Amino acid sequence: MKQIRGIRPSVKTGEAVNPKACPLADAQVTSTILDLVQQAANYKQLKKGANEATKTLNRGISEFIVMAADTEPLEIMLHLPAFTG
């Protein structure tokens, strides 16, 4: 899989994935997501982090949010689905 400027493409085997992180993307969907993230990075539209994601959701300018399953603590991202609609 491709790597995008410091973003890991997937969870490595053996890393702890929080059971609250559900559903997880399979390999094909992960590849598609990474292609979209790469395009967003190329157009300088990529925002990283829970705070920036929350800001864009509140402003109504988010079209796509990717949440990592290996985020520690996962609770910092659990509020994001409530903002989507």
Buried (B, 14 or more C-beta within 10 A) or exposed (E): EEEBEEBEBBBEEEEEBBEEBEEEBEEEEBBEBBEEBBEBBEEEEBBEEBEEBBEBBEEEEBEEBBEBBBBEEBEEBBEBEEBEE
